[in-house]
Amino acid sequence: MKTRKIGSLTVSDVCLGTMTYGNATLREDAFAQMDRALDAGIGFWDTAEMYPVNPATAETYGLSEIIIGEWFARSGRRADVQIATKASGKGGSGRFSRGDAGFEPGNIEEAVDLSLKRLQTDVIDLYQLHWPRRGTYAFRGNWTYDPGTSSKARVEDHMNGIAEAMGRVVASGKVREFGLSNETAWGTMAWNAAADRTGGPRVVSIQNEYGPLHRLYDTDMAEVGQKEDVTLLAYSPLAAGLATGKYSGGATPPGSRAAVDVAHGGPGNLGGRRTDRGVEAADGWVALARDLGHDPVHLAIAFVRARPFPAIPIIGATDTGQLDHLLAGLDVTIDADAAPRIDAFHRAHPLPF
């Protein structure tokens, strides 16, 4: 397994996502996934205080971190893993986190301590803010995004307070590196400016949605990442399963993410990804991958790993069979034949959802 540098960390260039641990993925299967991932060389794992999700509930809040902590205690292999977790913002699925307290200068240290307790560890390798306090254009918010929801001075004051608090947390040894999630180019640069003003930690990573069907990151954010040494942790590289082709023709396979969402009263639209154009693009991706002689899942992960800016795909699986399928394709690369055809595919299917 290849590695990348994220600040002071040396991590595998594929990350294991754990957002289903505690609901769709039961404890013993989660343990098996962690064993398999580490045996395959994937020692960089991502979680969050609000996980598991789809759905997030008050009853399951924190379970993913708890299960990882139990695995650390049972296996004795904490030193082999770089663990990343996230503080929830206010509202939405994060409302179950610490009484919907969000992250503020006065409570971020408590949030870190609670994650440390659940993870049964004394240090978090990468601590991230799950989404901007001022709002985000993630999760299809780009179609109606309004950047003017709060003043620049108010935003910078909040950033200064968080940066100062995170500086204390890092100095205490509880956190090694600081990252963001669902952020913008301006936001990333503003966080680094706050770090420079306060002596707090600079941003080393940003966890945004990215994959062959969702390339919103490719312009301004890509330049920030390349010039500022900010690594993209690409979540949903398979567009919540859409890029596998399993939803083609209106299908909703039993046990799929869409089917689970419907069972819980949701729309089954994969967070807004399952549109007519989205399914059409997914069908095109499957056809392209097969024409190139690859599985569409394997080609999507290879695509993220081959980007001209620092990027690491996050792979997640409901069960060990799905994880084994993902692991089987980690030797796939983007060759001289595939690259221009992927570019042509993107031009034909820009932002399909």
N, C-alpha and C positions, 0 to 999 in steps of 0.2 A: 504494500500500500504506500502510495506517495504521501508526502507530508507538505504542509504549508506553515508559514509563520503568521501568527496573529498576535501582534504586539510581542510580548515576551514568551508566548506559548508556541509550542510546536505541536501541531494537530494533524490528524489524518485528513486527507483532502476529500473525504466523504464523511458526513455527519449523520448519526443515528437520531431520528426524531422519535419522541415518546408520548405524543399528545393523546394517544388512545389508551395508554396504560391506566387501568383502573375502571374502564367501562367496556369498550369494544374488545380490548385485549386484557384478558384475565391475568392475575398475578403470576401463575406458574408459566404461562406462555410468554409473559414479559421477561421473566427470568431467563427462559430459553433464548429469546431474541437477544438479550444482552450478552449471553454466553457466545452465541453464534457471531454477533457483530465483532466482539473483541477478538475472537479466534480468526476472523477474516482481516484483522488489522484496523478495524474502525474503533478507535478509542476516544473519539470526540462525540459527545452526546449532548443533545439539547432537550430542555424541558422548560416548565414555567410553573409559577405558583398556582395559576388558575387551571392547569391541566388536571384531569382529562377534559376534552371538549367534544362537541358533536354528540350530545349536548354538554355544555358546562352546567353543573348544578351545585347547589349549596352542599348537598350530601357527598359529592365526589371531589369537592375543592381540595387541592393539595395531594390527591392520591398518587399522581404520577411521581412526584418527588418522594413520597413515602415509599413507594415500591422500589425506586432506584436506591434509596437509602437502605432498604432491607437487603437488596442485592449486594450492596457494598459490604454490609455487615456479614452476610452469609458467605460471600466469596472471598473476602479479604483482598480484593483487587482494586481498591480505590486508587492506588498509585498508578494504575495502568490506564486511567480514564481522565480526560479533561472534560469537566462537567460545566455546561452553560445553563443558566436559568434566567427567568425574567420576572420583573415586577409588573403587576397589572396596573393599567390606568383606570380611571373612573368609568363607570357605566358599562353597558353592553355585557359581554360575558364576564368581564372583570368585576362586576358588581358583587360577586360572591367572595372576592378576595379582601380579607381584613375589613369586612363591613363596608365595602366600596370606598375605602379610604384613599385609593389611588397612590401615587408616589409624590411625596412632598419633602422639602428639606427636613421637616421634623419627624418623618416616619420612615424614611428610606432605610435607615440603619436597623429599625425593628423588622422591616420586611426581609432584609438580608439575614438577620438572626433566625427568623422563623423558617426560612428556606434551609439554612444550615442545619437546623434541628431536624427537619423532615428528611433531609438528605443524609443525615448521620455522618457529617463531615465537618472539618474545621476550616475549610476554605472552598470558595466557589471560584473556578478558574475564569469564567466569563459571566459578568452580571449585566443584563440588558434591560432597557426600558421597553415595555411591550408595545406601546404606541404613544405618539405625541400627546401631551396634555392639551395642546391647542387644536387637536383634530388631525385627521389623516386622509389621504386620498386612496388608501389601500382598500381592498375588498369592494371594488367597483365604485368607490367614492370619487374616482377621477372624473366621472361623467358629470358630476354636479359640484365639484370641489370649489369651496369658497375660502381662500387663504386669509381673509380679513376678519376672522372670528375673534381675534384678540390683538392688542397693540404690541408693537415690537418691544417697547420698554417693559411691558408686563411679562412677556415671554422671556426676555433676557434676564429679568430679575429672578424668575423661577429657575432658569437654567443655572444661574450663578449659585443659588442656594443648594440645588442638587449637586452641582460640581464640588462645592465645598464639603458637603456631607459625604460624597463618594470619595473625596480625597482622604477623609478621616477613616473611612471603611478600608480603603486600600492600604493606608499606613498601618492599620491595625493587623493586617495580614489575613483578613476575612475574605477579601476579593482580590484577584490578581489583575484582571483587565475589565474594561468597561465598553459596552456596546449598545446599539440602538435596534429598534425594530419598527417597520412600517413608517420610516422616516423619509424626508425629502432631502434634496441637495442643499437647500438653504438651511434646513434644520441641522443637518450633519455639520456643516461649516460653523453654524452658530454654537453648537455644542462644543466644538473644538476651540472656538473663541472664548467661551465661558471657562474652559479648562485653562487656557492661557491666562485669563484674568485672575483666576482664583488659585491656580496651582493644582487643580483637580486632574483626574485622569483624562487623557484624550481618547477619542473614539477609535477603536481598532476594528470594529465589525458593525455591519448593519444587516438585520434579518428582514428581507423583503421578499415578496412573491416574485418568482422568476422561473422561466422555462421556455421551451420552444413555442408554446401557445400564449405566453404572457411576457412580453419583452419591454415593459414600461421602463425598466432600469437602464436600457441600453445607451442612453445619451448622457444627460447631465450627471446622473448618479454614477454611471460607469467612469466618467472622467474624475469625479470626486474620489471614487475608490482607487483608481490607478495613481492619481497624484498625491493623495493623502494617506496611502497605505491603509485603507479601510476595506476589509474583506467582506464581500457579499456572502451571507449564509442564505442560500436560495431555498425558501420553503415552497411547497406545492410545485415542484418541477414537473410533476405529471398532471398538473391542473386538477387535483383532487380525484385522480383516476380517469379523467376525461381523455387524456392522451393515450390511454391503453386501447381505446376503441370499444370498450365494453358497453358504452351507452349508444352505440350506433343504431340507427333505425328506431329510436325511441325506447330501446330496451332499458329496463331497470333490474339488473340481476339481483336475486335474493342475497342478502347479506352485504350488498354494496353500500357505499357511503350514502348514496341517494336514497336507497331503500330504508336504511336506518333512520335517516332524517324524516322520511315520510311516516315511519312508524311512531316517531315522537311528535307528530303533528306539524312537521315542517314541509316546505314546498318541494324538497328533493331536487333543487336546482344547483346543487354543489356550490353554494355561496355566490350565486349569480353567474357561474361559469357555463352552466348547461343551457345555452341558448341555441337557436337554430344555426347561427354562424359558428358558435363554439363547437357544436357536434360536427358540422361540415369541416372545420379546420382539423378537428381530431381525426376524422376519417382520412383527410389528406396526409396527416402526419403518419398514420399507420401505413398507408399505401407507400409513402416515401421510404419509411424505414424498411419495409419488406422488400422494396425494389433494390435497396442498398444492401440487402442480405442481413438485416439486423432486426431484433425484437424492438418494437417502438419504445418500450420501457427502458431498455439498455441504451438506445440511441439518445433518448432525452437526458439521461444522467451524464452520458459522455459529452453531450452538447454543453451542459453547464460547466463541466470540468475543463473544457477547452476554450472558454471565453478569453478575450485579450485583456481582461481586467481580473483582479483576484476574486475568485468565486469558489464556493464549496456547496454542493447540493446537499440538502437534508433529505434523507430517505426514511420513510416511515411505513410500517406494515401493520395491518390488523392482526395477522397471525404469522407463524414461522414459515409457512409455505410461501407467502408473499415475500417475506424477507429473503428466503433462500433464492427465489427467482431474481430479486434485485441483486443479490451478491454474485449470482452466476454471470452477470454481465459487466462486471467492473473492469474487465480487460478490453472492452470495446473502446475504440478511439475514433475521432473524426478525421478522416483522411482527405486527400486532395480532391477526391471525387465527391465526397459527401458535403464538404463545406459550401461550395457554390450552390448546390441544390437545396441546402437548408436555407441559404439566403433567399433564393427564389421562392421557396415555400413561405417565408416570412413576408415577402412583398405581396404575395397573393392572399395572405390571411393575417393582416395587421390587426392587433388588438381585437380578436374575435369575440371577446366578452367583457 
